[in-house]
Amino acid sequence: MDREIPIEVRRKALQKQIIRAAIIVVAAIAVICIIINISGSSIPRKSLILCTVDRGTIETSYTASGVVAPAFEEIINSPITSRVLEVYHKSGDAVEEGTPLLKLDLQEAKTDLGKAEDELNMKKCELEQLRLNNQTELNDLAMKVKVAKMEENRMEVEVRNERYLDSLGSGTTDKVREAEMNLKKGELQLAQMQQQYSNEKLVKAANYKSKELEYSISQKNLENIRKTFADAQIKAPRKAVLTFINNQIGAQVAQGSKVASVADLNHYKVDCEIADTYGSRVAVGGKAIVRIGSKQMTGMITNVTPQSQNGMNEFSVQLEKDDDPALRSGLKVEVFVMSSIKDNVLRIANSSFYSADKGEYDLFVLEGNDKLVKRKIKLGDSNFDYIEVLSGLSEGEKVVVNDMTDYKNKGKLKIK
């Protein structure tokens, strides 16, 4: 006779069956996931950008960032310490050369100008007075030299007369000797007078030169003060657009502080930054390509900053067409600094997948007509159009060049 199985035994047997079934289900799911991962998911063909690997030339470039700026912007600083009395224009106004922009308090500047003019006039009078005094004193000395010369001539005649009388027996040897002594004394006095006249001419010429120099210094000082006074009447230095003006009436402005700025908003340049690791590749006169959206503009590198700041080197690009309507002040753009040229290299199109760094990339390569297989591709130099392929691809193969981040964990994909 059969005996009934206890409930506890039946419960344990049921639990074992449930556990075995769960293990089988989990294993089946895992196998299915592995098969799906191996076999790959599907992707619409219209979402793919396929590029054919070809051979050609790459003019390598290095990527920089840039900001469009006016071709020139001139800052107008206050040449004096003053305050703003009147403002005639506002930011954004177009101004002509010489247009008054604002008025500063020039009372102190006028006083300084008057003092400088008076000082120059005083120096001029002193110079003229010294010239007249020198001329008078030198004329007196010249007259004394002439008198001494005449006295010497008289003594020479006297010596001749005494010698003649002595030869006739009418004179004496003592008188001859006395006349000769007087002549020598007169010659010495004449030589002394002539030397004194020559020395005085040199001294007075030096004094006059010193006074002339003082006058010249005062004249230059007056010219500087006049220029400062003229600059203090703040005017537009050229035809341009007013980009800034200190419009606070009564505001104090220090000497050298910015009171206005003007810029040419019809012509532009690009101020750029590039990583200092590529700084040696940037040189004045080099070629650069500026990209604004899908538009490309050619330019030349100018004003390279030799020192690195915060890991970046700065430079400017002068555009060939610097009045293009797409250019706007402050617009951020991509800049490509052109470098060496490589011929007959494998290349693919530069697209959104590329991070501008050399190295290995995981790209999907087309196999057949409807299958994509992930492959490690080693890439080299690049420009804004092409990237050099070092290994992993052959000429004629097709590779996906759009961003495939959503499929980074997939090894294969089917094209729908």
Secondary structure, 3 states (H helix, E strand, C coil): CCCCCCHHHHHHHHHHHHHHHHHHHHHHHHHHHHHHHHHCEEECHHHCCEEECEEEEEEEEEEEEEEEEECCEEEEECCCCEEEEEECCCCCCEECCCCECEEECCHHHHHHHHHHHHHHHHHHHHHHHHHHHHHHHHHHHHHHHHHHHHHHHHHHHHHHHHHHHHHHCCCCHHHHHHHHHHHHHHHHHHHHHHHHHHHHHHHHHHHHHHHHHHHHHHHHHHHHHHHHHHHCCCECCCCEEEEEECCCCCCEECCCCEEEEEECCCCEEEEEEEEHHHHHHCCCCCEEEEEECCEEEEEEEECCCCCCECCEEEEEEEECCCCCCCCCCCCEEEEEEEEEEEEEEEEEECCCCCCCCCEEEEEEEEECCCEEEEEEEEEEEECCCEEEEEECCCCCCEEECCCCHHHCCCCEEEEC
